[in-house]
Amino acid sequence: MDYVYTLIIIIGLYVILSSSFNLVIGYGGLISIAHPIFYAIGAYGSAVLARDHGVPVPVAMAAGALIALAASILLALPSLRISGDYLLIASIGFQLGLIEVFKNVSWSGGAGGLTNIPPALPPGTDRWVYTAIVVVLAGLSVLLIRALAHGPYGRAMAAMRDDELAFSALGRNAMAIKVGIFAIGSGLAGFAGALYAHHFRYLAPEQFEILLSAALLTMVVVGGLRSTWGPVVGAIMLEALPQAITFLNLPASLLGPLQGLLFTGLVLVFMFVRPQGLVPAGTVWNATRKEANYVPGA
């Protein structure tokens, strides 16, 4: 049963990560793949505050999310003045540079990793309690992003994404919208990192490298870019399938490459067969608007 609880927790964390990444790259149209580094900042920030400074774990988790949010603003202010390939390169450089910092400073545990992280709940608490907390928080994160994307702020995001020049010509501040999107998405990623740190109680720099960026991008693309529920479906699918493959009892020499081929194959298939993803953008939103405009007897 512990295995099932752990799998549900991992899926819940990936739902938060993929949904918040969809806010940045999908709804915001910001081509950045540095999302995992804010996941790392939240994890390390919360873990160090709780372990080395005696901060209560819930407070440390909130602080970790705020640290990730602040770090995203520091990156966004200079980086979002550029776009396209240049923003992509800047995000990669930031991610790789900060990972090297984590590998070479003492407070993060260095390359050997950070251990003895305080647990999120008191010892002896049933595993299902933390599992339920993560599931509820993942659901609230999705609903928050849906509310942002389908409200007035979402319309401003769409206008800025589709034609930034026209958006600015109307007197709107495109830079403020970009920084806001980036900060909210990164803060949610940082909070997911804090949840991860206090459950697994061990952090290592290699857990947050470029491969995680590729996994999150796959979840968003396969699930459906700019779709509320697409990243949720993508996270569940792309975490459940590799776990299912492990039950085939294949040798480790075959298992790793097979999982890699699975991810690569899914991306290629969806690029050519269903580029809109499993849950196309606007599916749920359009259905909601039809219900709202429905007139009985019409």
N, C-alpha and C positions, 0 to 999 in steps of 0.2 A: 504493500500500500504506500510505503514511503516513496517508491519509484513513481507512482501515479501522481502523488502530491508534488514531487519535484518537477515532473513534466508539466503539470498545470501551471506551476509558478513560472517556469521558464517561458512557456507560451504567453502567460500574462505579461511578463516583462517585454517580450518581443512585440506584443500588441501595442504597448505604450511606445516602444521605440519606432516601430514601423509607422504608426499613426502620426506621431510627431514628426517623423522624417517626411511623410506625405504632406504635412502642413508646409514644410520648408520647400521641398523640391516639386511638389505637385501643385498645391494651391498657390504658393508664393512664386513658383517658377525660378527659384534660386538654385543654381547648379553647384551645390556643395556636397561633398561626401564626408565631411568632417564630423558627422553626427556621433559616431562612436566615441570621439574624444571627449565630448560633453557627458556622455554616459560614464566615461572613466573619471572625469573631474568630479562628478557628483558622488561616485563610489569612493574615491580616495578622500575627498573632502569630508564626507560623513564618517568614514571609518577612522580617520586620523583624529577628528574632533572627539568622537566617542571613546576611542582607545587611549589616546595620549593626553587628552585634556578633560576627561570626565564629563563631557556634555551628555545629557540624556539622549538616548537613541532617537526618539521622535524629533527632538529639536535638532539633532545632528543631521537627520535626513532632510529636514526642511532647509537647513543651512547649506547642505550639499547641493540641493537644487538651486538655491540662490547663488551659490558660487559659480555653478555652471552657467546660470543665466547671465551673471556679470561678466564671465569670461567670454561668452558669446557676443556681448555688446562690444567688448574690447576688440574682438576679431572683426565684428561687423562694420564698425564705424569706418575703418580704412578700407576693408576688403570689398564692401558692397558698393563702393564708388566705381568698381569695375564690374564686368559681367562676363557671361559665357565662359570660354576656356580659361580666361585669366582668373576668374573667381574659383574655378575648379582647381587650378594649380595652387592658388593661395590656400585653399582649404586642405589640400593634400600636404603642403609644406607645414601648415600649422599642426596637423595631426601627427605627422612623422616626427616633427621637432619636439612636441610635448611628450610623446612616447619615449624618446631618448632621455628626456629629463626624468621621467618616472624610473627609468632604468638606472640612473646614475646619482640619485639623491638618497640620502639615508632615511628621511622621514617616510618615504614611500616603500621602504623595504628593498629598494634597488631591483636588480634583475631577478633576485630570488623570491620576490613577492612580499606582500603585507599579510601577516598572520595575526592570530589572537584578536580578531575583530569582535567586539561585543555582539551578542545575538539581539535580534529585533524584539524578541519576547522573552520573558523569564524562563529559565530552564524548567523542563517538565511540561511546558504548554503543548497541547496536542498540535500536531502538524497541520491539521485541517484549518485551524484558526488563522495561521499566517497565509495559508493557501486562499482562504476566503477573502482575507484583507487584500491580497494582491489582485484577485479577480475583480473585486469591487472597485479598486483604484484604477484598474485597466479600463473597466467599463465607464467610469467617470471621465477618464482621459479622452476616450473616444467621443463621449457626449459633449465634452468641452470643445473639442476640435470641430465637431459637427455644428455646434452653436455658432462658433466663430465663422466657419466657412459659409453658412447659410444665412447669416445676418448681414446687417449693414457693413460690418468690417469685411465680410467675405466678398461683398460686391466691390468694395474698394480694392481688395486684393486682386480680384479678377480683372478689374479695369487697369490696374498698375501692371499686372502680368502681361496682358494682351497688347497694351500700347502705352508704354511708360511716358513717351513724349507727349501724347495727348493728355494723359493723366496729369502731368506736370503743368501743361498749358492751361488746365482748368483751375490752377492755383492750389492743387493738392501736393502734399509733401511725400513724394515717392520714397525718399530715403527713410523717413519715419516709419512708413508701412513696412519696408524691408527689414529694418532693425527690429520692429515689433514682432514680425513673423519669426525671425531668426531667434529672438530671445525666448519667445514662448515655446517654440519647438525644442530648443536646447535646454530650457529649464525642465521640461517634462522628461527629456532624456537623462538629465542629471538626477531627477527624482527616481527614475527607474534604476539608475546605477546605485543609489543609496539603498534601495530595496534589495538589489542583488548582493551588495557587500555585506549586509547584516543578516542575510540568510545563509550564504555559502561561506562567509567568514574568512575568505582568502581572496586576495587580488594579485594579479601578475600583469605586467605591461602587455604581454602577447595576447591577452584576452581582448584587447581593444584595437587591434591592428586593422589594416586595410581589408582583410578578409571579412571582417564584420560589416564594413561598409558595403561590400559586394552582396552579402547576405540580406541586408536591409533593403538594398536597391531591388534585389530579386523579389522580395516579399511585396514591395509596393507595386512593381511592374506586373507581376503575376496576378496579384489581387485586384489591381485596378487603380491607376493613377488618378488623383483628384476625386476619389470615391471614398465616402465615409467608412463603409464596411469592407472595402477591398483589401486594405492592409491587414484588417482583422482576419479575413479569410486566408490571405497570403501567409500570415504569421502562423496560423494554426496548421495549414497544409504543409509548409516548408519546415516546420518543427516536428510534426507527427510522422511524415514520410520517412525521414532518416531513422527515427526511432523504430519504425516498423521494419525497416531493413535489417536492423540489428538482430531481430528474432529469427533471421534466416541462418544464423550461426555460421556465417562465412568467415574465412580467415581474415585477420586484420589487414593483410597485404591486399586483399580485394575489397574490403569494406570501405576504406577511405576513398579510393579511386571511384568506386561505384556511387558513393554519395556525391562526389564532385561532378561526375557525369550526369547525375540526376538533376542537380541545380543548373548545369550548363544546358542540358537538353530541354528543361522546362523553359528557360529564357528564350532559347532559339525557337521552340515551338510557338510560344506566345507572341514572339515578335512577328512571325509570319502568318500564323493561323488566327490568333485573337489578340491583336495589339492593344485593344481596350481593356484587357484583363478579364478575370472571372466576374467581377462586379463592375460594369461600365460606369463611368462618371455620370452622375445625375440620375441614376436609376431610382434610388430611394427618394431623392428630392423631387423628381418629376411626379412620382406616384403620390407624394404628399400634397403637391400643388393640385393634382387632379382631384384628390379627395376634397381639398379645401374649396375648390371651385364647383364641386358637384351640386346641382340643384335638383331635388327630387321631382320627378315627373317631367323633367326637361327632355 
